[in-house]
Amino acid sequence: MPKPVFEVDSCKGCGRCVSACPRKCLEMKSELNSAGIKPAGYKGEGCVGCGICFYNCPEPYAIRVEKD
């Protein structure tokens, strides 16, 4: 199954990936990253590997989509 992988310390917490996900499988986490920001993260299921989260993220390399 595909899944998004987040580099939480690169995430700026804008939420664009969460809003763009058509499957609604992303969320803003409650834990803070090293910059004191709540990063986006994967809920754990539902990803189909479309990559929309990746293309909507303004931070280079903050999200990648891994496919088995």
HUTA-V691597 format. One record per helix or strand of 3 or more residues. SS is the DSSP state (H for helix, E for strand). FROM is the first residue (numbers start at 1). LEN is the number of residues. Records with the same first field share a line. If there is no record, write none. Layout:
SS: FROM-LEN ; FROM-LEN
//
This chain:
E: 3-4 ; 26-7 ; 38-5 ; 63-4
H: 16-5 ; 52-5
//
